[in-house]
Amino acid sequence: MASTIPLPTDVRSKLMRNFLKRIVDNDRRAKQIFRLYFDRKEISEEQFYKAISN
């Protein structure tokens, strides 16, 4: 089983800031990712950061 190295805190913070800006700008994909992770808990933290880094 492959283990992944968690992202450094500063990288996560930057990704989260950019992600929240996308939500404020009414980005439909960002809102969908937000719902999957925070509302429904259908994706893991790792999947969340992978999704918002694109």
N, C-alpha and C positions, 0 to 999 in steps of 0.2 A: 504494500500500500504506500503510495507516494505521499510524502508529507510536504506541505507548502510552507514557505517562510512568510509569516504575517508581514503586511506592509508596515513600514515605519509610520509612527504617529503623524509626523509632519506631512507625509504623502497622503495619508488618509484624510487629514484636515483639509488639504488643498483640494482633493477630489470632492469632499463633501461640500466645501464652499462653492466650487464650480457647479456641482449638482443642484444645490439650493438656488443658485442664480438661474439655472435652467428652469426650475419650477416657477420661480417668480416671473420669468419671461414666458410662461405658459407653454413650455415644451411638452407635447403630448407623451412622448416616450419617457421622459423623466418622471412624469406623473404616474405612468403605468408601473415603472420600476419602483417608485415610492410605495405604491399600493401593495405590490407583491412582497416587498420586504417588511415594511412597517405595519401595514394593516393585516395582511393575510399570513405573514411569516412563511410564504411558500418557497422562498429562496434563502440560502445561507448568507452569512456575512461575506464570505469569500466571493460568492456569486454576485452579491450586490456590488462590491467594489470592482469586480471585473466588468460588470455591466455599465457602471458609471464612468469607467475609465475610457470608454469608447465614445 
